[in-house]
Amino acid sequence: KMKKIVLTSIFVAATAAYLSAASFTACAACHGANGEKAALGKSEIIKGWPEAKTIEALNGYKAGTLNVHGMGALMKGQVVKLADADIADLAKQIAAMK
């Protein structure tokens, strides 16, 4: 029984890590694998942004109150379904990009 619990725990941890790692993949299409690109040649480079800045921006796009470089509608479509925990996770990932 202990082996099953350990394996289940490993699976859950691996799945959570995969989902965390995968959550930036939608962003990477425009922002680059490490946030190093100006999305569609318009955005700031987001690589290494502080977590609070990313959370504020994503929440602004989600609420429809932020429209930097005319990207509001596009970004709202990308973030509208993200939960607060997803936004926080993305912010951690972006802040860790060096």
Beta strands, then each sheet from edge to edge (+ up, - down):
end
